Amino acid sequence: MDAMGSTILSTGHYVPERRVANAEIEARLGLDAGWIERRTGIRERRYAAPEEALSDMAIAAGHQALEKLGFAPSRVRLLVLATSTPDHLLPPTAPLVAHRLGLVGAGAIDMAGACSGFLHALTYADAFVRIHREPVLVIAANILSRRINPEERASSILFADAAGAVVLAPSSRADTGVLGVDLASDGSAYGLIQIPAGGSRKPFSAGLEPHAFLMHIEDGRVVFAKAVEMMATSAERAMVKARISIGDIETFIPHQANARIIAAVERRTGIPPGRTLTSVANYGNSSAATIPLTLSLNLDEAIPRAGTKILLAAAGAGLTGGAIVYGF
């Protein structure tokens, strides 16, 4: 039978060994004990070791996903790497990752979509699988500990390092893969989360302050409101496109921005209690990596039963975001 859909065959993830508890950050910023967890739901996060680069983490997550498969890595025809922290500004990191994973002859591309990068990568990968009927590896990874401004509370308490991966392959069932998707952007909020310098607008210069190359959050309250609105609205639109209702969703995996945003999106969308998967308490916010990380941590070796529908939603810098209804 001809393949009609796409399906996730396996997942993988990688988190660095170094655990950074809230107490370390609270002491540096002069915050009361317990302040970070009360505001964000985060207890600890992981930071990459000095010798670790983004490619190292991406390779580890990809390798874990690939080794669960029953076919050679060379069968994978495309690698999509969602990241905001590549090894270098040029060249892209994906070709190196593909080479070291043994994806011989595969296409490889970086995708910079901030916190919604995995959703964009998954949408692209799903379309490739449906059209070309060949496997795709999607990896989302970030080392945000090297983009944190240690003097800025808003970024210091949230961000972390991690990688997650999924392997997609053709399916003979039409009710698998991306069943409904809504991708969104709001450029009017472009400057709310940014690294001010290092791009073509403000190039590298010896006269710039070092903090100009670190992350800056302009207004956390506005970011919160806009992120919740974007995630909830996109989730509703994706479900309409998939021709399902919230009751048909077995599992909700939102971007792990912080616990308050997740709870607000749950309320807006009416997600039933107990259906949301989270990892933010132990792993913090690793931007695009949070959704595949959470998926991999919870699936382990078991892929959901046939017919399961999950909802994914994210929003981040740009603003860029969206939601996907995915069928297994």
N, C-alpha and C positions, 0 to 999 in steps of 0.2 A: 504493500500500500504506500502511495506517495506520502511523504511527510507533509503535514499541514500546519503544525505549530512548532514551538520550541519548548524545551524543558530544562530545568536546572538538574544536572546529573550529580554534581558534588559541590561542596563548599570547603573553604579553608580560611585560616586566619593566623595572624602573628601579632603578639604584643611583646614589647621589650621587657627585660627582666626588672629594670629599676622601677620600684613603686614609690610614688611621691604622695604621702599622706597630706591631708588638709593642714595638719599641725605645722608642717614645714612652711607652707605658704602663709598661713595665718600669722605665724611668728614674724616673717619677713615684712608683711604688710601692716602689722600692728592690729590685727583683727582679733576679736574675742574667740575663744575656743568654741567650735561648733558653728560659727557664723556661716562658713561656706556650705556645709551640708544643709543647714536650714534654708538657705537661699537657692541652692542649685540641685540638691539631692546627690551631689557627688561626695564620696568619702575619700577616694584616692584615684590616681591616674598613673599611666606609664609614660616614662621618658626614654628615648633612645639613648644608647651608649654613645660616647664621643666618636667611636670608630664606625658607627652604623650610619649608612646613608639610606635615602628613600628606596633605592633599588634593592638593597639588602632585605628590607622589610617586605617589599612587594614580592620578591623572589620566594621568600619563606612562605608567605600565604599562598602564592600560586602553586608552589611545590606540594603543599599539603593537599590542595584541591586536586591536583593532577594525579598524585599517587593513589588516590582512591578509585581511579578509573581503570577499566579493563582494556585500554588501548594506549598506543604510544603517543607521547606528547606531540610528535610530528604531525599527527592528524589534526591538531588544532590549527585553524587557518587564519585566526585574527586574535590579537591581544589588544584590549582597550584598557588603558591605565588612567584612572581618575585620580588626579592629584593636584594640589596647589603648591607642593614643595618638591619639585623635581631635583634630581642630582645636580643639574646645571641648567642655566637659562637656555643654552644651546649646546649640544643637541638634545632632542627629547629623550626621556628616560626609557620609554617603552621598548625601543629596539634592543637595548642592552638587556632588559629583563627577559624579553623573548629569546634572545640568544642564550642566556645562561639557563633558561628553563628547557632548552632543546626544542623550541617551536620552530623547526627548520622550515624556512620558506613562508612563514606566516607574516601577514601584515601586522604592524604595531604602531599605535598612536597614543599620545598623551591627550587627555581631555580635562581641561581646567574649568570645572563647573562649581567650584567652592563646595559648600555642604550638600548641594544637590547633584554633585558630579556622578555619583553612582547611579542615580535615576536616569540621567542622560546616557550614561554608558550602557546601562541595561537596555534601554530603548533602542539604541543603535545596534547593540549586539543581537537583540531579538530579531530585528529586521534583517540583519545579515544572515542569521541562521535560517529564517523563513525563505529568503530569496535564493541563497546559495546552498543551503542544506548541508552545511559543514559546521563543526564545533567552533566555539569562541570562548576564550578565557577573558573574564572581566576581573580586574583587580582595582580596588580603591585603597589608597594608602596616603598617609600624611605624617610628617614630623613637625608638628606645630610647636613643640617645645622650643624650637629655634626661631620662631616668629613671635614669641611672647615678649611683650614689653614688661620686664619684671617690676616696673614701677606703676603699671596700670592695673588696677584691681580687676576691671571687667574682663580682660583677657587672661590674666594670670590664674584666676580661679577656675577657668573652664577647660582650657585646651590641653590636648594630650596627643600621644603618638600611637598609631595602630595601623593594621592592614587587614583587609578581608577580601576574599575571592570567591567567584562562582564560575563553574564551567557550564555553558549552555550547549545543547545539541538538538538536532531535529527530532520532532515527535510526530507520530502518525495520528495524533488526536488534535482536533481543532480547538478544544477547550483548554489548551495549555499555553504557557508563556504569557506575554503581555496581552491581557484581555481588554484593558482600558487604560489610557494614559492621558494625563493633562500636564503639560510642561508650561511653566509660567515665568515671567520676569517683570520687574518694576524698576526701571532705570532712574526713576525720580528719587529713589533711595540709594543711589549708587555709592555715595560717600559715607554711608553709615558704618560700614565695616571695611577697612582698607589698610593696605601697606602703602603709605604715601609716596615713597620714593623707590627708584629702581627700574621703573618702566620708561616709556618714551615721553610721557608727560613731564616727569621729573627724573632725568637720568642720574646715574651714579655720578657723584662728585665729591671730591675731597672736602668741600666746604659744608656738606650736609651733616647734620647731627646724626649720630648712630641710630637714635630712636626713629628716625624717618624711615628706616628699613624694617621696622617691626610693626606688628599688627596694632591697629587703633580702632576702638569702638566708640563712635561719636555719641550715641544716645541709646543706652541699653533698653529704656522703656519703649522707645519707638521701634527698635529692633524686635522686641518681644511682641508687640501688637501686630506688626506687619508680618512677622514669621507665622504667628498663629493664624492670621487671616489667610495668608497664602497657602499654608498647608491644609487647612480645613476646606477652603474653597476648591482647591485642586483635588482633594480626596473625594469631595462630593461629585465633581465633574467626571473624575475617572470612573467612579461607580456607575454614573449614568451611562457613560460610553460602554461600560462592560455589561450594562443591562442587569445590574444587581442592586440590592439594597444593603444597608449596613449589617443587617442580620445574617447575610450570606457570607460575611467576612469571618473566617475562623481565627485569623491572627493579624494583628496590626503591629508593624515595625516602623515607628517614626525615626527620623533623624534624632540622635541623642544629644540635642543641644543643651538641655538641662531639664530637670524634672518638672519645673513649673510650666514650661512650654508644652511638654508632652501631656501633662494633665489638662491644660487649657484646650489643646486640640482634641483630646478625648471627649471633653464636655461639648465642644462645638459640633463634633461629628456624631456623637451618641454611641461611641464604641462601647459595647457591653463590658461589664467588669470582668477582669481576668483574661482578656484577650490580647493585651498589649505586652510585647516583649521589650525588655529594657536591659541595657548594660551600663548605663551612665554612672551608676553608683560606684562601680569598681574600675571603670576604664575612662571616664570623662568624655570629653567631646573631641573626637579626632576627625571632624568634618566629614568628608565623603566616605570615610572608612566605617562610620558608625553602623550603618544599616547592614552591610555584608558581615561585619564583625559580629553584630547581634544575631544575625541569621545563622552564622557558622557556630557560634557558641551554643545555640539552642538546638540546632539540628544534629550536630555531632556526626554520627555515621548514618542517621536515619533521615531520608527524604520524606516529606509528608505524603500521606496516602493520596491516591488518585482522586481528583475532584476538589481537593482543598484549594481555597482561594485566600490569598493574603493581600493586605493593603500596605503599601509603602508610601511615605510622604516625607518631604524635606523642604527646607528653605534656608538660604544663606546669603553671603555677601553678593552684592550686585544690583538689586536683589535678584536671585534666581532660585527657582524651586519647582515643585510639582508633586505628582502622585501617580502611582501605578497600582492597578489591580493585577495580580499575577496568579495564574492557575497552574497547579501541579497535576 
